[in-house]
Amino acid sequence: MIWTLPLKIVYSATISCMFVLPAIIGYAMHLQVARQSFWALGVYGTVVFCFILLQLTFATCNRISLWRYRRRNPPPVSAYKEQQEGRKATKIGLAVVGYREEPMLFAQCLESIQQLEYPDPVKIVVVVDGKDPQDREMASIFEKAFPSNPVVVLPYLLSDKDQQNNQVKDQQKDQQQDREKCHDEEEQADSSSSNNNSTLHQDGDDLILPTDTRAVCYLQPHRGKRHAMYTAFRVLMAAGCDAVMSTDSDTRFDPQALIELERTLYWHPKIGAAAGDVRIWNYSDSVLSFMSSLRYWMAFNIERAAQSFNRCVTCVSGPMGLYRASVLAEILDDWIKQRFLGMECTYGDDRHLTNRVLLHGYRVVYTHYAFCETETPTNFLRWFKQQTRWSKSFYRELLWNTRSLHKHSPWMAAELFYQGVYPFVLLFSIFYMLWGHAPIVLAVWLVSLLAIASIKTVYSIVINRDVRFLAFPLYSVYYLLGLVPAKMWALISLWDVGWGTSARSAAERKLENVLCLQVKEALPVALWIMLIVAGITFNLAVFFVNPGLIGGASGRNGNAAPQPNVPDPTSIVFYPNAQSVY
């Protein structure tokens, strides 16, 4: 399918209409959602409260269970020292991918990698997504961090080479299935891995592989993060790694991060991937980055921890994730070929990789003992674009999530439903409260949002013993002004496969600062904020200028009687028809 401009316009207009469709139907059919808004809000609030309570319970159980596991199981010992007792350390490779990263951030990333503690040497691969002169700066930084280690320029993408051989591989698989009808699952993974290794060597006789004492940097044609990750995975699997940790080029690791992730792989049976805690190192740069640092902690230590207790983490974040090589051998071919709406997928690489792990029935867990630090946007527009991109990948990946729900805990379905529906429940609540002559209900609703945020705030303070989390309820403002429109815009512009975040190089930043481009990118959030401000102004005007629209004239008993054809502020009605009689 070719997405021409008219087709994009039709799609965006259709999705936009769907946001107001319930209001239109309610108006046309004279439907009243609930006669008492406080009852409706009470039921809705109860559901949200119960969900959050379960989430906090599961997150706490995950921490306790992991603590007990670590007490019973000491860290692994070196596989090269046979006299030591204990579980032998897994052979691990480290994959770093980047594109025109800030020199200082990339240098700090490599420095933190060199300080990682692990019983055995780790094979290190750096893949730069580009081989133009501007991309060679990252190679120069690599050479300073790892002197005398090779830098290899690939004239082609390994992903393209492998796809060209897909037909031959399929024929080999068919022949293998005819010869052997019954295979053990682990033997299939090993067989697939060995086939991948031989193909890599045959296609690249001059390809230098990493060793325990040699890191390698590859520069390849620019195609996006996913193809860079694919190259790193294939190279490390060919080098004999049993597990691969992937990371971004702006990540800084805690020295214990790798060994803690490796220990988590053996926490439960059939774990295919493990995620760690991602923190913000530039939290002091702005109010937004500070709020994001609080939100990051809750996203990982509450939401992902709750999913981990049910062994169904839905996204192993890009800054730090560990995958079994045998699992990667099963899923990489399908992962690299993902298409959506007829187009190649260029974002959501980590979420889809996690989805593939879940789809094959493997468990995905999270440990708070392994942590790293990454950068977060400091200005609102860049943050809005980041949230839009993440929301796009979330809604796109729902199509793949549904295929694996039956293989995992019911909590996975509950989490996805809550994350997908909650912002739009807020959306319709906002529309009613802002334009339904109900300023009191609007105030109650805002207070309820702060109350829900306060529940997580109290939990965070108890766990961290950090009073900075007292500021987290203010994040509700960013959620209302940024996240809700980001999710709407993500659905409206789902056809746009652009990366969406800020530029890396100085030349790209100059382009990003062009006024017309800034206006275009800020248009969705600007329209949303104008709608919010107009609605609040409307409510205040009704309350102070014409309070009769709210309370009406007094009845026989002295109670205020609503005027006809004016919505009762204690009832939720989707744009009530003035001619309707309830």
TORSE-134867 format. One record per residue (C-alpha): residue in one letter; x, y, z; residue number from 1. Coordinates in steps of 0.2 Angstrom, whole numbers. Example, Ala and Ser with C-alpha at 12.3 -4.5 7.8 and 13.67 -1.06 7.14 Angstrom:
SITE | A | 62 | -22 | 39 | 1
SITE | S | 68 | -5 | 36 | 2
This chain:
SITE | M | 0 | 0 | 0 | 1
SITE | I | 6 | 17 | -5 | 2
SITE | W | 1 | 31 | 8 | 3
SITE | T | -2 | 46 | -4 | 4
SITE | L | -7 | 63 | 4 | 5
SITE | P | -26 | 61 | 1 | 6
SITE | L | -26 | 44 | 9 | 7
SITE | K | -16 | 51 | 24 | 8
SITE | I | -29 | 65 | 25 | 9
SITE | V | -44 | 53 | 25 | 10
SITE | Y | -36 | 42 | 38 | 11
SITE | S | -33 | 56 | 50 | 12
SITE | A | -50 | 64 | 47 | 13
SITE | T | -58 | 47 | 51 | 14
SITE | I | -49 | 44 | 67 | 15
SITE | S | -52 | 62 | 72 | 16
SITE | C | -71 | 60 | 70 | 17
SITE | M | -70 | 44 | 80 | 18
SITE | F | -65 | 54 | 95 | 19
SITE | V | -81 | 64 | 95 | 20
SITE | L | -92 | 50 | 88 | 21
SITE | P | -99 | 45 | 106 | 22
SITE | A | -104 | 63 | 109 | 23
SITE | I | -113 | 64 | 92 | 24
SITE | I | -122 | 48 | 94 | 25
SITE | G | -127 | 53 | 112 | 26
SITE | Y | -134 | 70 | 105 | 27
SITE | A | -144 | 62 | 91 | 28
SITE | M | -151 | 48 | 101 | 29
SITE | H | -155 | 58 | 117 | 30
SITE | L | -144 | 46 | 127 | 31
SITE | Q | -140 | 51 | 145 | 32
SITE | V | -124 | 42 | 151 | 33
SITE | A | -128 | 43 | 170 | 34
SITE | R | -141 | 53 | 179 | 35
SITE | Q | -129 | 57 | 193 | 36
SITE | S | -111 | 62 | 189 | 37
SITE | F | -105 | 59 | 206 | 38
SITE | W | -111 | 41 | 206 | 39
SITE | A | -103 | 39 | 189 | 40
SITE | L | -87 | 47 | 194 | 41
SITE | G | -88 | 36 | 210 | 42
SITE | V | -89 | 20 | 200 | 43
SITE | Y | -76 | 25 | 188 | 44
SITE | G | -65 | 31 | 203 | 45
SITE | T | -67 | 15 | 212 | 46
SITE | V | -62 | 5 | 197 | 47
SITE | V | -46 | 15 | 195 | 48
SITE | F | -43 | 14 | 214 | 49
SITE | C | -44 | -5 | 214 | 50
SITE | F | -33 | -6 | 198 | 51
SITE | I | -19 | 5 | 206 | 52
SITE | L | -21 | -5 | 223 | 53
SITE | L | -18 | -21 | 214 | 54
SITE | Q | -4 | -13 | 204 | 55
SITE | L | 5 | -8 | 220 | 56
SITE | T | 2 | -25 | 228 | 57
SITE | F | 10 | -34 | 213 | 58
SITE | A | 24 | -22 | 213 | 59
SITE | T | 28 | -25 | 231 | 60
SITE | C | 27 | -43 | 229 | 61
SITE | N | 39 | -42 | 215 | 62
SITE | R | 52 | -33 | 226 | 63
SITE | I | 50 | -46 | 240 | 64
SITE | S | 50 | -61 | 228 | 65
SITE | L | 66 | -54 | 220 | 66
SITE | W | 74 | -50 | 237 | 67
SITE | R | 71 | -68 | 242 | 68
SITE | Y | 78 | -75 | 226 | 69
SITE | R | 94 | -66 | 228 | 70
SITE | R | 96 | -71 | 245 | 71
SITE | R | 95 | -90 | 240 | 72
SITE | N | 105 | -88 | 224 | 73
SITE | P | 122 | -80 | 225 | 74
SITE | P | 130 | -71 | 210 | 75
SITE | P | 137 | -82 | 196 | 76
SITE | V | 155 | -87 | 196 | 77
SITE | S | 168 | -87 | 182 | 78
SITE | A | 165 | -101 | 169 | 79
SITE | Y | 184 | -102 | 167 | 80
SITE | K | 187 | -107 | 185 | 81
SITE | E | 181 | -125 | 187 | 82
SITE | Q | 186 | -126 | 205 | 83
SITE | Q | 174 | -112 | 210 | 84
SITE | E | 157 | -119 | 216 | 85
SITE | G | 141 | -111 | 210 | 86
SITE | R | 132 | -107 | 194 | 87
SITE | K | 143 | -103 | 180 | 88
SITE | A | 141 | -85 | 172 | 89
SITE | T | 132 | -84 | 156 | 90
SITE | K | 142 | -79 | 140 | 91
SITE | I | 136 | -62 | 137 | 92
SITE | G | 138 | -49 | 123 | 93
SITE | L | 135 | -31 | 124 | 94
SITE | A | 126 | -22 | 109 | 95
SITE | V | 128 | -3 | 108 | 96
SITE | V | 118 | 6 | 94 | 97
SITE | G | 118 | 24 | 90 | 98
SITE | Y | 116 | 38 | 77 | 99
SITE | R | 126 | 54 | 78 | 100
SITE | E | 126 | 54 | 97 | 101
SITE | E | 132 | 69 | 107 | 102
SITE | P | 151 | 66 | 109 | 103
SITE | M | 150 | 68 | 128 | 104
SITE | L | 136 | 57 | 130 | 105
SITE | F | 143 | 43 | 119 | 106
SITE | A | 160 | 44 | 128 | 107
SITE | Q | 151 | 43 | 145 | 108
SITE | C | 142 | 28 | 139 | 109
SITE | L | 158 | 19 | 134 | 110
SITE | E | 166 | 23 | 150 | 111
SITE | S | 152 | 16 | 160 | 112
SITE | I | 153 | 0 | 150 | 113
SITE | Q | 171 | -2 | 154 | 114
SITE | Q | 167 | -1 | 172 | 115
SITE | L | 154 | -15 | 172 | 116
SITE | E | 158 | -29 | 184 | 117
SITE | Y | 156 | -47 | 178 | 118
SITE | P | 165 | -63 | 182 | 119
SITE | D | 170 | -66 | 164 | 120
SITE | P | 175 | -54 | 149 | 121
SITE | V | 160 | -47 | 139 | 122
SITE | K | 160 | -46 | 120 | 123
SITE | I | 157 | -28 | 115 | 124
SITE | V | 150 | -22 | 99 | 125
SITE | V | 146 | -4 | 94 | 126
SITE | V | 135 | -2 | 78 | 127
SITE | V | 134 | 16 | 71 | 128
SITE | D | 118 | 18 | 60 | 129
SITE | G | 127 | 27 | 46 | 130
SITE | K | 144 | 28 | 37 | 131
SITE | D | 145 | 46 | 31 | 132
SITE | P | 158 | 58 | 37 | 133
SITE | Q | 146 | 65 | 51 | 134
SITE | D | 145 | 47 | 57 | 135
SITE | R | 163 | 44 | 59 | 136
SITE | E | 164 | 55 | 74 | 137
SITE | M | 156 | 41 | 85 | 138
SITE | A | 170 | 29 | 78 | 139
SITE | S | 183 | 41 | 83 | 140
SITE | I | 176 | 41 | 101 | 141
SITE | F | 176 | 22 | 101 | 142
SITE | E | 194 | 22 | 96 | 143
SITE | K | 199 | 33 | 110 | 144
SITE | A | 189 | 22 | 123 | 145
SITE | F | 196 | 6 | 115 | 146
SITE | P | 213 | 9 | 108 | 147
SITE | S | 219 | -3 | 95 | 148
SITE | N | 202 | -10 | 93 | 149
SITE | P | 195 | -12 | 75 | 150
SITE | V | 182 | -1 | 66 | 151
SITE | V | 174 | -10 | 52 | 152
SITE | V | 164 | -1 | 38 | 153
SITE | L | 150 | -12 | 31 | 154
SITE | P | 145 | -9 | 13 | 155
SITE | Y | 129 | -18 | 16 | 156
SITE | L | 116 | -22 | 29 | 157
SITE | L | 116 | -39 | 37 | 158
SITE | S | 97 | -38 | 38 | 159
SITE | D | 96 | -36 | 19 | 160
SITE | K | 109 | -51 | 16 | 161
SITE | D | 99 | -62 | 28 | 162
SITE | Q | 82 | -58 | 19 | 163
SITE | Q | 90 | -62 | 2 | 164
SITE | N | 93 | -79 | 9 | 165
SITE | N | 76 | -82 | 17 | 166
SITE | Q | 70 | -93 | 2 | 167
SITE | V | 85 | -104 | 4 | 168
SITE | K | 83 | -105 | 23 | 169
SITE | D | 65 | -109 | 21 | 170
SITE | Q | 69 | -124 | 10 | 171
SITE | Q | 82 | -130 | 22 | 172
SITE | K | 69 | -129 | 36 | 173
SITE | D | 57 | -139 | 26 | 174
SITE | Q | 69 | -152 | 22 | 175
SITE | Q | 74 | -153 | 41 | 176
SITE | Q | 56 | -155 | 46 | 177
SITE | D | 54 | -169 | 34 | 178
SITE | R | 69 | -178 | 41 | 179
SITE | E | 66 | -175 | 59 | 180
SITE | K | 47 | -173 | 64 | 181
SITE | C | 50 | -172 | 83 | 182
SITE | H | 62 | -159 | 90 | 183
SITE | D | 65 | -153 | 108 | 184
SITE | E | 62 | -134 | 109 | 185
SITE | E | 80 | -131 | 115 | 186
SITE | E | 87 | -141 | 101 | 187
SITE | Q | 77 | -131 | 88 | 188
SITE | A | 84 | -115 | 95 | 189
SITE | D | 102 | -121 | 95 | 190
SITE | S | 100 | -127 | 77 | 191
SITE | S | 93 | -111 | 72 | 192
SITE | S | 107 | -102 | 80 | 193
SITE | S | 120 | -113 | 71 | 194
SITE | N | 112 | -109 | 54 | 195
SITE | N | 113 | -91 | 58 | 196
SITE | N | 131 | -92 | 62 | 197
SITE | S | 137 | -101 | 47 | 198
SITE | T | 127 | -89 | 36 | 199
SITE | L | 135 | -74 | 44 | 200
SITE | H | 153 | -81 | 40 | 201
SITE | Q | 149 | -86 | 23 | 202
SITE | D | 142 | -69 | 18 | 203
SITE | G | 156 | -59 | 26 | 204
SITE | D | 173 | -68 | 25 | 205
SITE | D | 182 | -52 | 30 | 206
SITE | L | 170 | -48 | 44 | 207
SITE | I | 179 | -46 | 61 | 208
SITE | L | 170 | -53 | 76 | 209
SITE | P | 172 | -47 | 94 | 210
SITE | T | 182 | -58 | 106 | 211
SITE | D | 184 | -57 | 125 | 212
SITE | T | 198 | -45 | 123 | 213
SITE | R | 193 | -36 | 107 | 214
SITE | A | 178 | -24 | 105 | 215
SITE | V | 172 | -20 | 87 | 216
SITE | C | 164 | -4 | 80 | 217
SITE | Y | 154 | -6 | 64 | 218
SITE | L | 148 | 8 | 53 | 219
SITE | Q | 134 | 3 | 41 | 220
SITE | P | 122 | 11 | 29 | 221
SITE | H | 109 | 22 | 38 | 222
SITE | R | 92 | 13 | 39 | 223
SITE | G | 86 | 15 | 57 | 224
SITE | K | 89 | 9 | 75 | 225
SITE | R | 81 | -8 | 71 | 226
SITE | H | 93 | -13 | 58 | 227
SITE | A | 108 | -7 | 69 | 228
SITE | M | 102 | -18 | 83 | 229
SITE | Y | 99 | -33 | 71 | 230
SITE | T | 118 | -32 | 65 | 231
SITE | A | 124 | -31 | 83 | 232
SITE | F | 113 | -46 | 88 | 233
SITE | R | 119 | -57 | 73 | 234
SITE | V | 137 | -53 | 76 | 235
SITE | L | 136 | -57 | 95 | 236
SITE | M | 127 | -73 | 92 | 237
SITE | A | 140 | -78 | 79 | 238
SITE | A | 153 | -74 | 92 | 239
SITE | G | 146 | -87 | 103 | 240
SITE | C | 136 | -77 | 116 | 241
SITE | D | 122 | -85 | 125 | 242
SITE | A | 114 | -69 | 130 | 243
SITE | V | 114 | -51 | 123 | 244
SITE | M | 112 | -35 | 132 | 245
SITE | S | 106 | -20 | 121 | 246
SITE | T | 108 | -2 | 125 | 247
SITE | D | 107 | 15 | 118 | 248
SITE | S | 123 | 26 | 115 | 249
SITE | D | 117 | 39 | 128 | 250
SITE | T | 116 | 27 | 142 | 251
SITE | R | 126 | 26 | 158 | 252
SITE | F | 127 | 10 | 168 | 253
SITE | D | 128 | 6 | 186 | 254
SITE | P | 143 | -6 | 188 | 255
SITE | Q | 132 | -20 | 195 | 256
SITE | A | 119 | -18 | 181 | 257
SITE | L | 125 | -32 | 170 | 258
SITE | I | 127 | -45 | 183 | 259
SITE | E | 110 | -41 | 191 | 260
SITE | L | 102 | -43 | 174 | 261
SITE | E | 110 | -59 | 171 | 262
SITE | R | 105 | -66 | 188 | 263
SITE | T | 87 | -61 | 184 | 264
SITE | L | 87 | -73 | 169 | 265
SITE | Y | 87 | -88 | 181 | 266
SITE | W | 73 | -81 | 192 | 267
SITE | H | 59 | -91 | 185 | 268
SITE | P | 58 | -105 | 171 | 269
SITE | K | 57 | -100 | 153 | 270
SITE | I | 63 | -82 | 155 | 271
SITE | G | 67 | -75 | 138 | 272
SITE | A | 71 | -57 | 142 | 273
SITE | A | 75 | -46 | 158 | 274
SITE | A | 73 | -27 | 160 | 275
SITE | G | 81 | -15 | 172 | 276
SITE | D | 77 | 1 | 180 | 277
SITE | V | 80 | 17 | 169 | 278
SITE | R | 83 | 33 | 178 | 279
SITE | I | 86 | 51 | 172 | 280
SITE | W | 103 | 59 | 174 | 281
SITE | N | 98 | 77 | 168 | 282
SITE | Y | 83 | 78 | 180 | 283
SITE | S | 89 | 95 | 187 | 284
SITE | D | 89 | 103 | 170 | 285
SITE | S | 71 | 109 | 170 | 286
SITE | V | 55 | 106 | 179 | 287
SITE | L | 49 | 95 | 165 | 288
SITE | S | 65 | 84 | 167 | 289
SITE | F | 62 | 83 | 185 | 290
SITE | M | 44 | 78 | 184 | 291
SITE | S | 49 | 65 | 171 | 292
SITE | S | 62 | 57 | 183 | 293
SITE | L | 48 | 55 | 195 | 294
SITE | R | 37 | 47 | 182 | 295
SITE | Y | 51 | 36 | 176 | 296
SITE | W | 53 | 29 | 193 | 297
SITE | M | 35 | 25 | 195 | 298
SITE | A | 34 | 18 | 177 | 299
SITE | F | 47 | 5 | 181 | 300
SITE | N | 46 | 2 | 199 | 301
SITE | I | 27 | 1 | 200 | 302
SITE | E | 20 | -3 | 182 | 303
SITE | R | 34 | -14 | 176 | 304
SITE | A | 36 | -22 | 193 | 305
SITE | A | 18 | -26 | 193 | 306
SITE | Q | 19 | -34 | 176 | 307
SITE | S | 35 | -43 | 181 | 308
SITE | F | 27 | -51 | 196 | 309
SITE | N | 15 | -59 | 183 | 310
SITE | R | 31 | -62 | 172 | 311
SITE | C | 23 | -52 | 157 | 312
SITE | V | 33 | -36 | 155 | 313
SITE | T | 26 | -28 | 139 | 314
SITE | C | 42 | -17 | 135 | 315
SITE | V | 60 | -20 | 138 | 316
SITE | S | 66 | -2 | 137 | 317
SITE | G | 80 | 2 | 124 | 318
SITE | P | 93 | 9 | 137 | 319
SITE | M | 95 | -8 | 145 | 320
SITE | G | 88 | -25 | 141 | 321
SITE | L | 95 | -43 | 142 | 322
SITE | Y | 89 | -56 | 129 | 323
SITE | R | 93 | -75 | 128 | 324
SITE | A | 102 | -78 | 111 | 325
SITE | S | 92 | -94 | 109 | 326
SITE | V | 76 | -83 | 110 | 327
SITE | L | 83 | -70 | 98 | 328
SITE | A | 87 | -84 | 85 | 329
SITE | E | 69 | -88 | 85 | 330
SITE | I | 62 | -70 | 83 | 331
SITE | L | 74 | -59 | 74 | 332
SITE | D | 68 | -64 | 56 | 333
SITE | D | 50 | -59 | 60 | 334
SITE | W | 56 | -44 | 70 | 335
SITE | I | 66 | -36 | 56 | 336
SITE | K | 53 | -39 | 43 | 337
SITE | Q | 38 | -30 | 53 | 338
SITE | R | 27 | -19 | 43 | 339
SITE | F | 12 | -9 | 47 | 340
SITE | L | -1 | -1 | 36 | 341
SITE | G | 10 | -7 | 21 | 342
SITE | M | 25 | 2 | 28 | 343
SITE | E | 41 | -3 | 36 | 344
SITE | C | 41 | 0 | 55 | 345
SITE | T | 54 | 13 | 60 | 346
SITE | Y | 50 | 15 | 78 | 347
SITE | G | 44 | 5 | 93 | 348
SITE | D | 59 | -7 | 90 | 349
SITE | D | 61 | -12 | 108 | 350
SITE | R | 42 | -15 | 112 | 351
SITE | H | 40 | -26 | 96 | 352
SITE | L | 55 | -36 | 101 | 353
SITE | T | 48 | -39 | 118 | 354
SITE | N | 31 | -43 | 110 | 355
SITE | R | 40 | -56 | 99 | 356
SITE | V | 47 | -64 | 115 | 357
SITE | L | 30 | -64 | 123 | 358
SITE | L | 22 | -71 | 107 | 359
SITE | H | 33 | -86 | 108 | 360
SITE | G | 27 | -90 | 126 | 361
SITE | Y | 43 | -84 | 135 | 362
SITE | R | 42 | -74 | 151 | 363
SITE | V | 49 | -56 | 153 | 364
SITE | V | 53 | -50 | 170 | 365
SITE | Y | 60 | -34 | 178 | 366
SITE | T | 73 | -31 | 192 | 367
SITE | H | 76 | -15 | 201 | 368
SITE | Y | 93 | -20 | 207 | 369
SITE | A | 100 | -17 | 189 | 370
SITE | F | 99 | 1 | 184 | 371
SITE | C | 106 | 14 | 172 | 372
SITE | E | 104 | 32 | 168 | 373
SITE | T | 98 | 41 | 152 | 374
SITE | E | 93 | 58 | 145 | 375
SITE | T | 76 | 65 | 144 | 376
SITE | P | 69 | 80 | 135 | 377
SITE | T | 70 | 96 | 144 | 378
SITE | N | 58 | 106 | 134 | 379
SITE | F | 39 | 103 | 132 | 380
SITE | L | 39 | 101 | 113 | 381
SITE | R | 53 | 88 | 112 | 382
SITE | W | 44 | 79 | 126 | 383
SITE | F | 28 | 79 | 117 | 384
SITE | K | 35 | 72 | 101 | 385
SITE | Q | 44 | 58 | 112 | 386
SITE | Q | 27 | 54 | 120 | 387
SITE | T | 18 | 54 | 103 | 388
SITE | R | 31 | 42 | 96 | 389
SITE | W | 29 | 30 | 111 | 390
SITE | S | 10 | 31 | 110 | 391
SITE | K | 11 | 26 | 92 | 392
SITE | S | 21 | 11 | 95 | 393
SITE | F | 10 | 6 | 110 | 394
SITE | Y | -6 | 7 | 99 | 395
SITE | R | 2 | -2 | 85 | 396
SITE | E | 9 | -16 | 96 | 397
SITE | L | -9 | -19 | 103 | 398
SITE | L | -12 | -29 | 87 | 399
SITE | W | 3 | -41 | 92 | 400
SITE | N | -1 | -40 | 111 | 401
SITE | T | -18 | -48 | 108 | 402
SITE | R | -11 | -63 | 99 | 403
SITE | S | -1 | -68 | 115 | 404
SITE | L | -14 | -63 | 129 | 405
SITE | H | -19 | -81 | 131 | 406
SITE | K | -1 | -87 | 134 | 407
SITE | H | 1 | -75 | 149 | 408
SITE | S | -7 | -69 | 165 | 409
SITE | P | -24 | -60 | 165 | 410
SITE | W | -15 | -45 | 172 | 411
SITE | M | -6 | -42 | 155 | 412
SITE | A | -24 | -40 | 147 | 413
SITE | A | -29 | -28 | 162 | 414
SITE | E | -14 | -18 | 160 | 415
SITE | L | -15 | -15 | 141 | 416
SITE | F | -34 | -11 | 143 | 417
SITE | Y | -31 | 1 | 156 | 418
SITE | Q | -16 | 10 | 147 | 419
SITE | G | -26 | 10 | 131 | 420
SITE | V | -43 | 16 | 137 | 421
SITE | Y | -39 | 27 | 152 | 422
SITE | P | -33 | 42 | 142 | 423
SITE | F | -49 | 42 | 132 | 424
SITE | V | -60 | 41 | 147 | 425
SITE | L | -52 | 56 | 153 | 426
SITE | L | -54 | 64 | 136 | 427
SITE | F | -73 | 62 | 136 | 428
SITE | S | -74 | 67 | 154 | 429
SITE | I | -64 | 83 | 150 | 430
SITE | F | -76 | 87 | 136 | 431
SITE | Y | -91 | 86 | 147 | 432
SITE | M | -84 | 95 | 162 | 433
SITE | L | -77 | 109 | 152 | 434
SITE | W | -93 | 112 | 141 | 435
SITE | G | -107 | 106 | 152 | 436
SITE | H | -110 | 121 | 164 | 437
SITE | A | -102 | 111 | 178 | 438
SITE | P | -88 | 120 | 186 | 439
SITE | I | -90 | 111 | 203 | 440
SITE | V | -89 | 94 | 195 | 441
SITE | L | -74 | 100 | 186 | 442
SITE | A | -66 | 105 | 202 | 443
SITE | V | -70 | 88 | 210 | 444
SITE | W | -63 | 79 | 195 | 445
SITE | L | -47 | 88 | 196 | 446
SITE | V | -46 | 84 | 215 | 447
SITE | S | -49 | 66 | 211 | 448
SITE | L | -34 | 66 | 199 | 449
SITE | L | -23 | 73 | 212 | 450
SITE | A | -29 | 60 | 224 | 451
SITE | I | -25 | 46 | 213 | 452
SITE | A | -8 | 53 | 210 | 453
SITE | S | -5 | 55 | 228 | 454
SITE | I | -8 | 36 | 231 | 455
SITE | K | 7 | 33 | 221 | 456
SITE | T | 17 | 47 | 229 | 457
SITE | V | 15 | 40 | 246 | 458
SITE | Y | 20 | 23 | 240 | 459
SITE | S | 36 | 30 | 232 | 460
SITE | I | 41 | 40 | 247 | 461
SITE | V | 39 | 25 | 258 | 462
SITE | I | 50 | 14 | 246 | 463
SITE | N | 63 | 28 | 242 | 464
SITE | R | 62 | 38 | 258 | 465
SITE | D | 64 | 53 | 246 | 466
SITE | V | 53 | 68 | 249 | 467
SITE | R | 55 | 74 | 231 | 468
SITE | F | 41 | 63 | 226 | 469
SITE | L | 29 | 75 | 235 | 470
SITE | A | 30 | 85 | 219 | 471
SITE | F | 23 | 71 | 208 | 472
SITE | P | 4 | 76 | 209 | 473
SITE | L | 9 | 91 | 199 | 474
SITE | Y | 14 | 79 | 185 | 475
SITE | S | -5 | 78 | 182 | 476
SITE | V | -4 | 95 | 173 | 477
SITE | Y | 9 | 88 | 161 | 478
SITE | Y | -2 | 73 | 159 | 479
SITE | L | -17 | 83 | 155 | 480
SITE | L | -9 | 96 | 143 | 481
SITE | G | 4 | 84 | 135 | 482
SITE | L | 0 | 65 | 136 | 483
SITE | V | -18 | 65 | 132 | 484
SITE | P | -16 | 75 | 116 | 485
SITE | A | 0 | 65 | 112 | 486
SITE | K | -11 | 49 | 113 | 487
SITE | M | -24 | 57 | 102 | 488
SITE | W | -12 | 63 | 89 | 489
SITE | A | -3 | 47 | 89 | 490
SITE | L | -18 | 38 | 83 | 491
SITE | I | -22 | 52 | 70 | 492
SITE | S | -5 | 52 | 63 | 493
SITE | L | -1 | 33 | 64 | 494
SITE | W | 3 | 33 | 46 | 495
SITE | D | 18 | 44 | 49 | 496
SITE | V | 33 | 33 | 52 | 497
SITE | G | 45 | 47 | 56 | 498
SITE | W | 56 | 45 | 72 | 499
SITE | G | 48 | 60 | 80 | 500
SITE | T | 62 | 65 | 93 | 501
SITE | S | 74 | 78 | 92 | 502
SITE | A | 89 | 79 | 80 | 503
SITE | R | 107 | 73 | 86 | 504
SITE | S | 119 | 82 | 75 | 505
SITE | A | 122 | 101 | 75 | 506
SITE | A | 116 | 102 | 57 | 507
SITE | E | 100 | 93 | 61 | 508
SITE | R | 97 | 105 | 76 | 509
SITE | K | 98 | 120 | 64 | 510
SITE | L | 84 | 112 | 53 | 511
SITE | E | 74 | 108 | 69 | 512
SITE | N | 74 | 126 | 74 | 513
SITE | V | 66 | 132 | 58 | 514
SITE | L | 51 | 142 | 64 | 515
SITE | C | 39 | 134 | 51 | 516
SITE | L | 44 | 117 | 57 | 517
SITE | Q | 42 | 121 | 75 | 518
SITE | V | 24 | 128 | 72 | 519
SITE | K | 19 | 113 | 62 | 520
SITE | E | 25 | 101 | 76 | 521
SITE | A | 17 | 112 | 90 | 522
SITE | L | 0 | 113 | 81 | 523
SITE | P | -8 | 98 | 89 | 524
SITE | V | -3 | 102 | 107 | 525
SITE | A | -7 | 121 | 104 | 526
SITE | L | -25 | 117 | 98 | 527
SITE | W | -28 | 105 | 113 | 528
SITE | I | -21 | 119 | 126 | 529
SITE | M | -33 | 132 | 117 | 530
SITE | L | -48 | 120 | 120 | 531
SITE | I | -43 | 117 | 138 | 532
SITE | V | -41 | 136 | 141 | 533
SITE | A | -57 | 140 | 132 | 534
SITE | G | -67 | 127 | 142 | 535
SITE | I | -60 | 133 | 159 | 536
SITE | T | -64 | 151 | 154 | 537
SITE | F | -82 | 146 | 149 | 538
SITE | N | -85 | 137 | 166 | 539
SITE | L | -78 | 152 | 176 | 540
SITE | A | -89 | 164 | 166 | 541
SITE | V | -104 | 154 | 169 | 542
SITE | F | -100 | 152 | 187 | 543
SITE | F | -97 | 171 | 191 | 544
SITE | V | -107 | 180 | 177 | 545
SITE | N | -122 | 169 | 175 | 546
SITE | P | -124 | 157 | 190 | 547
SITE | G | -142 | 155 | 185 | 548
SITE | L | -137 | 143 | 172 | 549
SITE | I | -130 | 131 | 185 | 550
SITE | G | -143 | 133 | 200 | 551
SITE | G | -158 | 141 | 191 | 552
SITE | A | -172 | 149 | 201 | 553
SITE | S | -177 | 143 | 218 | 554
SITE | G | -191 | 130 | 220 | 555
SITE | R | -205 | 130 | 232 | 556
SITE | N | -193 | 122 | 246 | 557
SITE | G | -180 | 135 | 243 | 558
SITE | N | -169 | 123 | 233 | 559
SITE | A | -162 | 128 | 216 | 560
SITE | A | -171 | 121 | 202 | 561
SITE | P | -162 | 118 | 185 | 562
SITE | Q | -168 | 128 | 171 | 563
SITE | P | -176 | 119 | 156 | 564
SITE | N | -165 | 114 | 142 | 565
SITE | V | -149 | 117 | 153 | 566
SITE | P | -139 | 102 | 158 | 567
SITE | D | -139 | 98 | 176 | 568
SITE | P | -122 | 100 | 184 | 569
SITE | T | -125 | 83 | 193 | 570
SITE | S | -128 | 73 | 178 | 571
SITE | I | -116 | 67 | 164 | 572
SITE | V | -124 | 70 | 147 | 573
SITE | F | -114 | 69 | 131 | 574
SITE | Y | -119 | 86 | 123 | 575
SITE | P | -138 | 85 | 127 | 576
SITE | N | -150 | 89 | 114 | 577
SITE | A | -160 | 104 | 119 | 578
SITE | Q | -176 | 96 | 113 | 579
SITE | S | -174 | 80 | 123 | 580
SITE | V | -184 | 76 | 138 | 581
SITE | Y | -177 | 64 | 151 | 582
